[in-house]
Amino acid sequence: MSADLLVRRAVLGATALRGGATWRPTPYQVFGGLFWLVMSLAHWRVPMCCDFGQHAAVVERLKARLLDPRHPMADLPGAGSPYYSPYAVAQGALARVTGLAGWEVVRLSAPVNLLVLLTGIGRFVRVLAPRRPWAPVWALPLMVLLWGTERAWWSGYLGLMSMTGNLGYPSTFAIGLAFWAWALTGSRAAGLGGPVRYVGPSGLRSFSGYAAVGALYGLILLVHPITSVAAVTGAVAFVAAWQRGWRAAVVGRWAVAAGAALLVAAWWPYFDVFALTGDTSVDAMHRRLYEGLPGQFWLALVGLPALWLRARRARRASPDGRRWRSARDPLVLMFALESLVVAYGWVSGHYTYGRILGLTLVPLQFALAVELAAPRPWPVWRRALGATAALGACVGFLTVQAGAVVPRPLDPVGFAQPPHWPTYEWAARHIGPGEVVITDGYYAVHSIAGYGPNLAAPAWPDAALDERVRLRRLAAVRAYLDPASTRAERGAVVRRYHVRWLLLTRWRRVPPEAVVVAWSPATGEVLARVA
């Protein structure tokens, strides 16, 4: 009988996570499956909003030209756009094969992304607490509820409310991969002499296994570069916490992993991910991430006692009699390093680093989950910790998150609901793919490109487009919409940017040279064709 098999059998409760010879669903499989079903339905009931149109537009451009896509939102070259990741190219290929629209592919991606996320969480917690089968069950509600009492709605945030909008986004897929990458990194670091006894299959120490882990980090970097910052930070935490005996072979294995990550990232032909390092075009828009920190995240502090307990235990004597430093717990180290990254974003003005704030809460939430999964009977302090966690989860659910899963017709209280943006299918059916639109509506400018048309001026900055060019286009759109503009001035804008359509709010006067084609009774917006 192999040593690996003996190790697996020695880990009590491991079969509760994987299933034994006679398969029975584990607690996490049951609760995770229910969560997957509920959240998939919750996501599908929320109309296209926020960044959805951007991601749908990416799929539309790849559907039209898979190998050489145009800019996601404008009739411009698209070479170098970081939106054209392996994840997006796979979506574009699916759209080409099936004939599905971009927004339909993004919708269908949500349950797939959620499955990757849930399986990654299960594997991650299994590495942290192999003897506590209920730990991932605790982790799931704590992860989606322990945020704050003010809405935090950003791509990559895993609060229950935010997930209704962003499950179909690349960020969710990348975060799911990050949990898998952390689990694989932790198991390899632990399997080479660390404190955790689960080491996995006999091929764990092979160079090919490390190369595969490195390739996974490279894929995360390509799919969602800012998530890769948190992913790599977590990897450093696990290796620094659990790796012992830095022999030449050990250094070589981790060097292979790092090399594989860089090779995968450098190989991608659609854009140069390393060129994004100095890009500051989106920093200004992310300053808002730092402005609502207390109200959006304070409930996660309930996990601080659990994190402190892990730091305290890590100071105890190791099996070989040596003492570990408090930073040698991976969750403690992960929280410290990610907090430093967030602080650097604020001090340096590179506010985009604030995008990892959601993953900075993971050590707090998961340390608490592992603590509450301890076998009973509980001491008084753990019962108090559990009661505090339950209270925090209830506060988070009732103040912010409940509307994500309680539809308005079934809501007896009046919970805040997810955003409900108007649909623009009524306009898109008249506009040909790639035709250029000028619009003055906030919702329209963020949504209409997701149906196939182009905008005269893209709504978001993009590394593939010089920001000065985008700002000139925005100025031209404002000049066109100015009530004082002349027909000649408007005609110049139309000819320069090949404008075919106007999508105007009910407050905006339609120019006399345009012909109204359709009207939305829901919003009062009109669609007009430009001669």
Secondary structure, 3 states (H helix, E strand, C coil): CCHHHHHHHHCCCHHHHHCCCCCCCCHHHHHHHHHHHHHHHHHHCCCCCCCHHHHHHHHHHHHHCCCCCECCCCCCECCCCCCCCHHHHHHHHHHHHHCCCHHHHHHHHHHHHHHHHHHHHHHHHHHHCCCCCCHHHHHHHHHHHCCCCCCCCCCCCCCHHHHHHHCCCHHHHHHHHHHHHHHHHHHHHHHCCCCCCCCCCHHHHCHHHHHHHHHHHHHHHHHCHHHHHHHHHHHHHHHHHHCCCCCHHHHHHHHHHHHHHHHHHHHCCCCCHHHHHHCCCCCHHHCHHHHCHHHHHHHHHHHHHHHHHHHHHHCCECCCCCECCHHHCHHHHHHHHHHHHHHHHHHHCCHHHHHHHHHHCHHHHHHHHHHHCCCCCCCHHHHHHHHHHHHHHHHHHHHHHHHHCCCHHHCCCCCCCCCCCCCCHHHHCCCCCCCEEEECCHHHHHHHHHHCCEECCCCCCCCCCCHHHHHHHHHHHHHHHCCCCCHHHHHHHHHHHCEEEEEECCCCCCCCCEEEEEECCCCCCEEEEEC
